Amino acid sequence: MVHGANPQDEAAAGASADAAWITRFGAPLQGAGAGALAGLLFAVKDNIDVAGAPTTAACPAFARTATAHAHVVQRLLDAGAAVLGKTNLDQFACGLNGTRSPYGAVPNSFDARYVSGGSSSGSAYVVATGQVDFALGTDTAGSGRVPAGLNNIVGLKPSKGLLSARGVVPAAQSVDCVSIFARSVQLAVRVLTAAIDFDAQDPYARALVLKCEPLAPRFRFGVPSQLQFFGDLAAAAAFDEAVARLQALGGAAVQIDYTPLAQAAELLYDSALVAERYAAVREFFDAHEDQVMEPVRGILAKGRSYSAADLADAQTQLQALAQQAAPMWRSIDVLLLPTAPTHYRIDAMQADPVTLNRNLGTYTNFVNLLGYAALSVPSSLRPDGLPFGITLVGPCGSDLQLAELGQRYHHATGLAQGATGEPLPPAIELPGLDRPATVKVAVVGAHLSGMPLNWQLAERGAVLVEKTQTAAQYRLYALPATLPPKPGLVRVPPAEGAAIAVEVWEMPLAHYGSFVALIPAPLGIGSLQLADGSSVQGFVCEALAAQGATDITHLGGWRRYIESRQLQSAP
């Protein structure tokens, strides 16, 4: 059962769930009879062409009937999906809040007093409330991520140029992306896979090769050294929770200097780069400026005031900031950010539309300018019932890596799908990813969790699979004169042995050789039989080395032996 915003709240806020649609078809526009997306319904942001339907960009005077589908819409129809209609947006995709439309403010799907986020407001709302399976948005400065974060859904912002933008009304053409909204990462990736197609008729299309290996089980994620939530303590607490969750998934937090990213974000509206927004609709705007609503009108008009030299200077400044930011990727694999720093009520946004809108883009505006990929994923529901989302950002081409991590993260939250109350579907192996070959190795002594040599496993991306015991046919010895202290595990006839505690770790096969090379004699790697009868690679010891060593088999494992020594040495 779909549960959305309270109608009484909608009335009080001056927003309406009906405002999510600009054009809703009487019957879905059907695609191919079969295909990867057969049976799925989708919505299209109304700055993207659907043949036979008006494209308004949320400006009635601009409306024109499209004679052909946008390239990406055609791809999805060919894959079997059906279009239900065209959705509302901040006019000319100029905004991040969802209130800048003559077709009405789109409410938040959890509390209609609050903004939905924009500019892809309608697309996010109809996905969150279960009216369609997925939707297309656009993203220049965060329009495909902020509405996702504020409505508990997934917002996939592809690498720039990966999806064709032909048939899309530009916002700032050199940095525009078509984005995907869905209630699960797996569906967003399914749509992405169907939509990818190099389009030589799109001047900014790129034939990108996506990274096909998931991030290592042990990865590093960046966190800004200084965070801004504009006084929203609930959002700050939710982000702390997100950091802890990503650490639990194998990540190590690394503080990064956010300064060059923030400075790049400021260029979007506070430099000559804004001239590209004016250029996108110049012919219409010069003739019909009075038909454009504020504050969109003021933003577009500002673009007129810059010279070509000003634009060249701004582009050079942006490239300099990109160079400053680039070393960040040597110390991290992915960047973790709040999707939006806070929620705003609709009445507050309308009272201060420029400042509050800018605040919503604190963690999104720089991404396309610097050519990165990004994925907004639901993270939690705050104590006030409003959603909080996080964004994973990676270098160009990391789209599938972000999706794999994002799916694991989303499932770890235990959240329902959007505002529907429906549980997430089971996680799947995402298409396009190649799992690296791995090997399992059982450790018995100094490589156990918390022991002195465990770092040798961690730095090779190994992950603890299970804590178990060997079969009852081993004896354990404390080897003399080893530093750090090490045990020796020796296989003996079943009548003479016992079960010994071990940990089984899984590491990429590519790093296994370097790990084995670190093992000193008389230790080595051999086949180790576990209590369940299975066999894995594991630490073994030459039987000759046991002569003169202390037999500690009766303790059942190395950790118990270390604890007993610590007790003996205690005062």
C-alpha positions as CSV (number, residue, x, y, z in Angstrom):
1,M,0.0,0.0,0.0
2,V,1.4,3.4,-1.0
3,H,1.6,5.9,1.8
4,G,2.6,9.4,0.9
5,A,2.2,12.9,2.3
6,N,-0.8,13.9,4.4
7,P,-3.3,15.8,2.3
8,Q,-3.9,18.3,5.2
9,D,-0.2,19.0,5.2
10,E,-0.2,19.5,1.5
11,A,-3.0,22.1,1.7
12,A,-1.2,23.9,4.5
13,A,2.0,23.9,2.5
14,G,0.5,25.0,-0.7
15,A,1.8,21.9,-2.4
16,S,-0.1,19.0,-4.0
17,A,0.8,15.4,-4.9
18,D,-0.9,16.1,-8.2
19,A,1.8,18.7,-8.9
20,A,4.3,15.9,-9.5
21,W,2.9,15.4,-13.0
22,I,2.7,17.9,-15.8
23,T,1.4,15.5,-18.4
24,R,0.1,12.1,-17.3
25,F,-1.0,9.9,-20.2
26,G,-4.4,8.2,-20.3
27,A,-2.6,5.0,-21.1
28,P,1.1,4.2,-20.9
29,L,3.1,4.7,-24.0
30,Q,4.2,1.1,-24.7
31,G,7.7,0.2,-25.7
32,A,8.9,-3.1,-27.3
33,G,7.0,-6.2,-26.3
34,A,10.1,-7.7,-24.7
35,G,13.4,-6.7,-23.4
36,A,15.4,-6.2,-20.3
37,L,12.9,-3.7,-18.9
38,A,9.7,-5.4,-20.1
39,G,6.7,-4.7,-17.8
40,L,8.2,-1.7,-16.1
41,L,6.6,1.8,-16.0
42,F,8.7,4.9,-16.0
43,A,8.2,8.7,-15.9
44,V,10.2,11.3,-17.8
45,K,11.2,14.7,-16.4
46,D,9.5,17.4,-18.6
47,N,12.7,18.8,-20.0
48,I,13.3,15.5,-21.8
49,D,11.4,14.8,-25.1
50,V,8.7,12.2,-25.5
51,A,7.4,12.1,-29.0
52,G,3.9,13.5,-29.4
53,A,3.9,15.1,-25.9
54,P,4.7,18.7,-25.0
55,T,8.1,19.5,-23.5
56,T,7.6,22.5,-21.2
57,A,10.7,22.6,-19.0
58,A,8.1,23.9,-16.5
59,C,7.6,27.1,-18.6
60,P,4.2,27.1,-20.4
61,A,5.4,29.8,-22.9
62,F,8.3,27.5,-23.8
63,A,6.2,24.4,-24.5
64,R,6.6,22.6,-27.8
65,T,5.5,19.2,-29.0
66,A,8.3,16.8,-29.4
67,T,8.5,15.1,-32.8
68,A,10.9,12.4,-31.6
69,H,11.9,10.7,-28.4
70,A,15.0,11.8,-26.7
71,H,17.7,9.2,-27.4
72,V,17.7,7.8,-23.9
73,V,13.9,7.5,-23.8
74,Q,14.0,5.6,-27.1
75,R,16.6,3.2,-25.6
76,L,14.3,2.5,-22.6
77,L,11.3,1.9,-24.8
78,D,13.3,-0.4,-27.0
79,A,14.2,-2.3,-23.8
80,G,10.5,-2.9,-23.1
81,A,9.6,-0.2,-20.6
82,A,6.5,2.0,-20.9
83,V,6.2,5.7,-20.3
84,L,3.4,6.9,-18.0
85,G,3.9,10.6,-18.4
86,K,6.0,13.8,-17.9
87,T,6.9,15.1,-14.5
88,N,7.3,18.5,-12.9
89,L,10.6,20.3,-12.3
90,D,12.1,23.5,-11.2
91,Q,11.8,25.7,-14.2
92,F,14.5,25.1,-16.8
93,A,16.0,22.7,-14.3
94,C,17.3,25.7,-12.4
95,G,16.9,24.8,-8.7
96,L,17.3,22.1,-6.1
97,N,14.1,22.4,-4.2
98,G,11.0,21.6,-6.3
99,T,9.1,24.9,-5.7
100,R,10.1,26.9,-8.7
101,S,7.4,25.8,-11.1
102,P,4.1,27.4,-12.3
103,Y,2.6,23.9,-12.2
104,G,2.9,24.0,-8.4
105,A,5.3,23.0,-5.7
106,V,6.0,19.2,-5.4
107,P,5.8,18.1,-1.8
108,N,8.1,15.8,0.0
109,S,6.8,12.2,-0.1
110,F,7.1,11.8,3.7
111,D,5.9,15.2,4.9
112,A,4.2,17.6,2.5
113,R,5.2,20.6,4.5
114,Y,8.8,20.1,3.3
115,V,10.4,20.4,-0.1
116,S,10.8,17.4,-2.4
117,G,14.1,18.6,-3.6
118,G,14.7,19.5,-7.3
119,S,15.0,20.2,-10.0
120,S,13.8,16.6,-10.7
121,S,11.1,17.0,-8.1
122,G,8.2,15.2,-9.9
123,S,10.3,12.3,-11.0
124,A,11.5,11.6,-7.4
125,Y,8.0,11.9,-6.0
126,V,6.4,9.5,-8.4
127,V,9.1,6.9,-7.8
128,A,9.0,7.3,-4.0
129,T,5.3,6.9,-3.8
130,G,5.3,3.8,-6.1
131,Q,3.4,5.3,-9.1
132,V,6.2,4.2,-11.4
133,D,9.1,1.7,-11.2
134,F,11.7,4.3,-12.2
135,A,12.0,7.7,-13.6
136,L,14.4,9.9,-15.6
137,G,15.7,13.1,-14.3
138,T,18.5,15.4,-15.2
139,D,21.5,16.4,-13.0
140,T,23.7,19.5,-13.6
141,A,24.3,20.5,-10.0
142,G,22.6,17.8,-7.9
143,S,19.1,17.6,-9.4
144,G,19.3,13.8,-9.7
145,R,20.6,13.4,-6.2
146,V,19.0,15.9,-3.8
147,P,15.4,14.8,-4.5
148,A,16.5,11.2,-4.0
149,G,18.1,11.9,-0.7
150,L,15.1,13.8,0.6
151,N,12.6,11.1,-0.5
152,N,14.3,7.8,0.6
153,I,15.1,6.6,-3.0
154,V,18.2,5.9,-5.1
155,G,19.5,8.6,-7.4
156,L,22.1,7.4,-9.9
157,K,24.1,10.3,-11.5
158,P,26.2,8.7,-14.3
159,S,29.6,9.7,-15.4
160,K,29.2,12.7,-17.7
161,G,28.6,11.7,-21.3
162,L,27.8,8.1,-20.5
163,L,24.1,8.6,-21.3
164,S,23.0,10.6,-24.3
165,A,21.5,14.0,-23.6
166,R,20.2,14.5,-27.1
167,G,16.5,15.5,-26.8
168,V,17.1,17.1,-23.4
169,V,16.5,20.9,-22.9
170,P,19.9,21.9,-21.7
171,A,20.5,23.6,-18.3
172,A,24.3,23.9,-18.8
173,Q,25.0,21.6,-21.6
174,S,28.7,20.8,-21.0
175,V,27.9,19.4,-17.5
176,D,24.3,18.1,-17.9
177,C,23.6,14.4,-17.2
178,V,20.5,12.4,-17.6
179,S,19.9,10.7,-14.2
180,I,17.9,7.7,-12.9
181,F,15.6,7.4,-10.0
182,A,14.6,4.0,-8.6
183,R,13.7,2.5,-5.2
184,S,16.6,0.1,-5.3
185,V,20.1,0.2,-6.6
186,Q,19.7,-3.0,-8.6
187,L,16.9,-1.5,-10.7
188,A,18.8,1.8,-11.2
189,V,21.7,-0.2,-12.6
190,R,19.4,-2.3,-14.8
191,V,18.0,0.9,-16.3
192,L,21.5,2.3,-16.7
193,T,22.7,-0.8,-18.5
194,A,19.7,-0.5,-21.0
195,A,20.3,3.2,-21.5
196,I,24.0,3.2,-22.2
197,D,24.7,3.9,-25.8
198,F,27.3,6.2,-27.4
199,D,25.5,8.8,-29.4
200,A,27.6,10.6,-31.8
201,Q,24.9,13.2,-32.3
202,D,25.3,14.4,-28.7
203,P,28.3,16.7,-28.7
204,Y,29.2,15.8,-25.2
205,A,28.7,12.0,-25.4
206,R,31.7,9.9,-24.5
207,A,32.4,6.2,-25.1
208,L,33.5,5.4,-21.6
209,V,34.9,2.1,-20.3
210,L,33.5,1.5,-16.9
211,K,35.6,0.0,-14.1
212,C,34.3,-3.6,-13.8
213,E,35.8,-4.7,-10.5
214,P,34.1,-3.9,-7.2
215,L,36.0,-2.0,-4.6
216,A,38.2,-4.1,-2.4
217,P,36.6,-5.6,0.7
218,R,38.8,-3.2,2.6
219,F,38.5,0.3,1.1
220,R,39.1,3.9,2.0
221,F,36.4,6.5,2.0
222,G,36.9,10.2,2.3
223,V,35.0,12.4,4.7
224,P,35.3,16.2,4.6
225,S,37.4,17.5,7.5
226,Q,34.7,20.2,8.1
227,L,31.0,19.5,7.6
228,Q,28.1,22.0,7.4
229,F,24.5,21.1,8.3
230,F,23.2,24.6,8.9
231,G,22.2,23.9,12.4
232,D,20.4,20.6,11.7
233,L,21.5,18.3,14.5
234,A,19.4,15.4,13.2
235,A,21.2,15.5,9.9
236,A,24.6,15.7,11.6
237,A,23.8,12.7,13.7
238,A,22.5,10.8,10.7
239,F,25.8,11.4,8.9
240,D,27.8,10.1,11.9
241,E,25.6,7.0,11.7
242,A,26.4,6.7,8.0
243,V,30.1,6.9,8.6
244,A,29.9,4.1,11.2
245,R,27.8,1.9,8.8
246,L,30.3,2.3,6.0
247,Q,33.1,1.4,8.4
248,A,31.2,-1.8,9.3
249,L,31.1,-2.6,5.6
250,G,34.9,-2.7,5.4
251,G,35.7,1.0,4.9
252,A,38.3,3.1,6.6
253,A,37.4,6.8,7.0
254,V,40.0,9.3,5.7
255,Q,39.6,13.0,6.3
256,I,39.9,15.0,3.1
257,D,40.3,18.7,2.4
258,Y,36.9,19.8,1.0
259,T,38.2,23.3,0.1
260,P,38.8,22.8,-3.7
261,L,35.5,20.9,-4.1
262,A,33.6,23.7,-2.3
263,Q,35.4,26.4,-4.4
264,A,34.5,24.5,-7.6
265,A,30.9,24.4,-6.5
266,E,30.8,28.2,-6.0
267,L,31.9,28.8,-9.6
268,L,28.6,27.3,-10.9
269,Y,26.6,30.3,-10.0
270,D,29.1,32.9,-8.9
271,S,31.3,33.1,-12.0
272,A,30.9,33.4,-15.8
273,L,30.1,29.7,-15.9
274,V,26.5,30.7,-15.3
275,A,26.5,32.2,-18.8
276,E,26.0,28.6,-20.1
277,R,22.6,28.5,-18.4
278,Y,21.7,31.7,-20.3
279,A,23.1,30.3,-23.5
280,A,21.0,27.1,-23.2
281,V,17.7,29.1,-23.7
282,R,19.0,32.4,-25.0
283,E,16.7,32.7,-28.0
284,F,13.6,32.0,-26.0
285,F,14.7,34.0,-22.9
286,D,15.6,37.2,-24.9
287,A,12.1,37.2,-26.5
288,H,10.1,36.0,-23.4
289,E,12.0,37.0,-20.3
290,D,8.8,38.1,-18.6
291,Q,7.4,34.6,-19.0
292,V,10.2,33.2,-16.8
293,M,9.5,33.1,-13.0
294,E,11.8,34.4,-10.4
295,P,14.4,33.5,-9.1
296,V,15.0,31.6,-12.3
297,R,14.7,34.7,-14.4
298,G,17.4,36.5,-12.4
299,I,19.8,33.6,-12.6
300,L,19.5,33.3,-16.4
301,A,19.7,37.1,-16.9
302,K,22.9,37.2,-14.8
303,G,24.5,35.1,-17.6
304,R,24.2,38.0,-20.0
305,S,26.6,40.1,-18.0
306,Y,29.8,38.1,-18.6
307,S,32.2,38.5,-21.5
308,A,33.9,35.7,-23.4
309,A,37.1,36.5,-21.5
310,D,35.3,36.2,-18.2
311,L,34.2,32.7,-19.2
312,A,37.7,31.7,-20.3
313,D,39.0,32.9,-16.9
314,A,36.3,30.9,-15.0
315,Q,37.1,27.7,-17.0
316,T,40.8,28.1,-16.3
317,Q,40.0,28.6,-12.6
318,L,37.9,25.4,-12.6
319,Q,40.7,23.4,-14.2
320,A,43.1,24.7,-11.5
321,L,40.7,23.5,-8.8
322,A,40.3,20.1,-10.6
323,Q,44.1,19.8,-10.4
324,Q,44.1,20.6,-6.7
325,A,41.3,18.1,-6.0
326,A,42.9,15.2,-8.1
327,P,45.4,14.0,-5.4
328,M,42.5,13.2,-3.1
329,W,41.9,10.0,-5.1
330,R,45.4,8.7,-4.2
331,S,44.4,8.4,-0.6
332,I,40.7,7.3,-1.0
333,D,38.7,5.0,-3.2
334,V,35.3,6.7,-2.7
335,L,34.0,10.0,-1.2
336,L,31.2,9.9,1.3
337,L,29.0,12.9,1.6
338,P,25.5,13.9,2.9
339,T,23.3,14.1,-0.2
340,A,21.7,17.2,1.3
341,P,22.8,19.0,4.5
342,T,19.2,19.6,5.8
343,H,15.5,19.6,5.0
344,Y,13.6,22.9,4.5
345,R,9.9,23.6,4.8
346,I,8.2,24.8,1.6
347,D,7.2,28.1,3.2
348,A,10.7,28.8,4.4
349,M,12.1,28.0,0.9
350,Q,9.7,30.4,-0.8
351,A,10.6,33.1,1.7
352,D,14.3,32.8,1.0
353,P,14.6,30.9,-2.3
354,V,18.2,31.7,-3.2
355,T,20.1,31.1,0.0
356,L,18.2,28.0,1.1
357,N,18.4,26.5,-2.4
358,R,22.1,27.1,-2.4
359,N,22.5,25.4,0.9
360,L,20.8,22.2,-0.5
361,G,23.6,22.0,-3.1
362,T,26.5,22.2,-0.6
363,Y,27.6,18.6,-1.3
364,T,26.4,18.3,-4.9
365,N,27.4,21.3,-7.1
366,F,31.0,20.3,-7.8
367,V,30.5,16.8,-9.0
368,N,29.7,17.3,-12.7
369,L,32.1,20.3,-12.9
370,L,34.9,18.0,-11.9
371,G,33.7,15.0,-14.0
372,Y,32.9,12.6,-11.2
373,A,30.3,9.8,-11.0
374,A,27.9,9.8,-8.0
375,L,25.2,7.7,-6.4
376,S,22.7,8.9,-3.8
377,V,21.5,6.1,-1.5
378,P,18.9,6.1,1.4
379,S,20.7,6.0,4.7
380,S,18.1,6.5,7.6
381,L,14.9,8.0,8.7
382,R,15.5,10.8,11.2
383,P,13.7,11.0,14.5
384,D,11.3,13.6,12.9
385,G,10.4,11.0,10.2
386,L,12.2,12.7,7.4
387,P,14.7,10.7,5.2
388,F,18.4,11.2,5.2
389,G,20.5,10.1,2.2
390,I,24.2,9.8,1.5
391,T,26.1,10.2,-1.7
392,L,29.0,8.0,-2.8
393,V,31.2,9.9,-5.3
394,G,33.9,8.4,-7.4
395,P,36.2,9.2,-10.4
396,C,34.8,9.1,-13.9
397,G,33.9,5.5,-14.9
398,S,33.4,4.3,-11.3
399,D,29.6,4.0,-11.8
400,L,29.3,0.3,-11.3
401,Q,31.8,0.3,-8.3
402,L,29.6,2.9,-6.6
403,A,26.5,0.9,-7.3
404,E,28.0,-2.3,-5.8
405,L,29.0,-0.5,-2.6
406,G,25.7,1.4,-2.7
407,Q,23.6,-1.7,-2.9
408,R,25.4,-3.2,0.1
409,Y,25.0,0.0,2.0
410,H,21.3,0.4,1.2
411,H,20.5,-3.2,2.3
412,A,22.5,-2.6,5.5
413,T,20.1,0.2,6.5
414,G,17.0,-2.0,6.7
415,L,14.9,0.8,5.1
416,A,11.8,0.2,3.0
417,Q,11.5,1.3,-0.6
418,G,10.8,5.0,-0.8
419,A,7.5,5.9,0.9
420,T,5.8,2.6,-0.1
421,G,6.6,0.6,3.1
422,E,7.6,-2.3,0.9
423,P,10.9,-4.1,1.8
424,L,13.9,-4.0,-0.5
425,P,14.2,-6.9,-3.0
426,P,17.1,-9.2,-2.2
427,A,20.5,-8.0,-3.2
428,I,21.8,-9.3,-6.5
429,E,25.1,-9.6,-8.4
430,L,25.0,-6.4,-10.5
431,P,25.5,-6.8,-14.2
432,G,28.8,-5.6,-15.7
433,L,30.9,-6.3,-12.6
434,D,33.6,-9.0,-12.6
435,R,34.3,-10.4,-9.2
436,P,38.1,-10.9,-8.7
437,A,39.3,-14.4,-7.9
438,T,39.7,-15.0,-4.2
439,V,41.3,-17.6,-2.0
440,K,40.3,-18.6,1.6
441,V,43.1,-19.0,4.1
442,A,42.8,-20.1,7.7
443,V,45.0,-18.4,10.3
444,V,45.7,-19.7,13.7
445,G,48.1,-17.3,15.5
446,A,49.6,-13.9,15.1
447,H,47.3,-13.1,12.1
448,L,44.1,-13.5,14.1
449,S,41.9,-10.5,14.5
450,G,43.5,-8.0,16.9
451,M,46.9,-9.9,16.8
452,P,50.2,-8.2,15.8
453,L,50.3,-9.5,12.2
454,N,46.6,-9.1,11.3
455,W,47.5,-5.9,9.3
456,Q,49.1,-8.1,6.7
457,L,45.7,-9.5,5.9
458,A,44.0,-6.1,6.1
459,E,46.3,-4.3,3.7
460,R,45.7,-7.0,1.1
461,G,41.9,-6.5,1.2
462,A,41.2,-9.7,3.1
463,V,37.9,-10.1,4.9
464,L,37.0,-12.3,7.8
465,V,34.6,-15.0,6.7
466,E,34.2,-17.1,9.8
467,K,35.5,-18.1,13.1
468,T,35.6,-21.9,13.5
469,Q,37.8,-24.8,14.4
470,T,39.9,-27.4,12.7
471,A,39.1,-31.0,12.5
472,A,40.1,-32.8,15.7
473,Q,43.5,-34.0,14.3
474,Y,45.9,-31.2,15.1
475,R,48.2,-30.2,17.9
476,L,49.2,-26.6,18.7
477,Y,52.6,-25.5,19.9
478,A,54.0,-22.2,21.1
479,L,57.2,-21.9,19.1
480,P,60.3,-20.6,20.9
481,A,62.2,-17.5,19.9
482,T,59.7,-16.1,17.5
483,L,58.9,-12.4,17.3
484,P,56.1,-11.6,17.5
485,P,55.2,-14.9,19.3
486,K,53.8,-17.5,16.9
487,P,52.3,-20.9,17.2
488,G,52.9,-24.0,15.1
489,L,49.9,-26.2,14.0
490,V,50.9,-29.8,13.3
491,R,48.6,-32.5,11.9
492,V,48.6,-35.7,13.8
493,P,46.7,-39.0,13.8
494,P,43.0,-38.4,14.8
495,A,43.4,-40.3,18.0
496,E,46.2,-37.9,19.1
497,G,44.7,-34.5,18.0
498,A,42.1,-31.9,19.0
499,A,40.1,-29.2,17.4
500,I,41.9,-25.8,17.3
501,A,40.3,-22.4,17.0
502,V,41.0,-20.7,13.6
503,E,39.7,-17.7,11.6
504,V,39.0,-18.1,7.9
505,W,39.8,-15.0,5.8
506,E,39.1,-14.4,2.1
507,M,41.6,-12.3,0.1
508,P,42.0,-11.4,-3.6
509,L,44.0,-14.1,-5.3
510,A,46.2,-11.4,-6.8
511,H,47.6,-10.5,-3.3
512,Y,47.9,-14.1,-2.1
513,G,51.5,-14.6,-3.4
514,S,52.8,-11.6,-1.6
515,F,51.1,-12.8,1.6
516,V,52.7,-16.2,1.5
517,A,56.1,-14.7,0.8
518,L,56.0,-13.1,4.2
519,I,55.7,-16.5,6.1
520,P,59.0,-17.5,7.7
521,A,60.1,-21.1,8.3
522,P,59.3,-23.4,9.9
523,L,55.8,-22.2,9.1
524,G,54.2,-22.6,5.7
525,I,50.9,-22.8,3.9
526,G,49.1,-26.2,3.3
527,S,45.7,-27.8,3.2
528,L,43.9,-27.5,6.5
529,Q,40.8,-29.5,7.3
530,L,38.0,-27.7,9.2
531,A,35.5,-29.1,11.7
532,D,32.8,-29.3,9.0
533,G,34.9,-31.5,6.8
534,S,35.8,-28.8,4.3
535,S,39.4,-27.9,3.4
536,V,41.1,-24.5,3.0
537,Q,44.6,-23.2,2.7
538,G,46.0,-22.5,6.1
539,F,49.0,-22.1,8.3
540,V,50.9,-25.3,9.1
541,C,54.2,-26.1,10.8
542,E,57.0,-28.6,10.1
543,A,56.7,-31.4,12.7
544,L,60.4,-31.2,13.5
545,A,59.9,-27.6,14.8
546,A,57.5,-29.0,17.5
547,Q,60.4,-30.7,19.2
548,G,61.3,-28.6,22.3
549,A,58.2,-26.3,21.7
550,T,55.5,-25.9,24.4
551,D,52.4,-28.0,23.6
552,I,49.4,-25.7,24.2
553,T,46.8,-27.9,22.5
554,H,44.8,-28.2,25.7
555,L,44.0,-24.5,25.5
556,G,42.1,-24.9,22.3
557,G,43.7,-22.0,20.5
558,W,46.3,-19.3,20.3
559,R,44.1,-16.5,21.7
560,R,43.5,-18.5,24.9
561,Y,47.3,-19.1,25.3
562,I,48.1,-15.4,24.9
563,E,45.4,-14.5,27.5
564,S,46.8,-17.1,29.9
565,R,50.3,-15.6,29.6
566,Q,48.9,-12.1,30.3
567,L,47.2,-13.4,33.4
568,Q,50.4,-15.0,34.6
569,S,52.4,-11.8,34.1
570,A,49.8,-9.6,35.8
571,P,50.9,-8.2,39.2
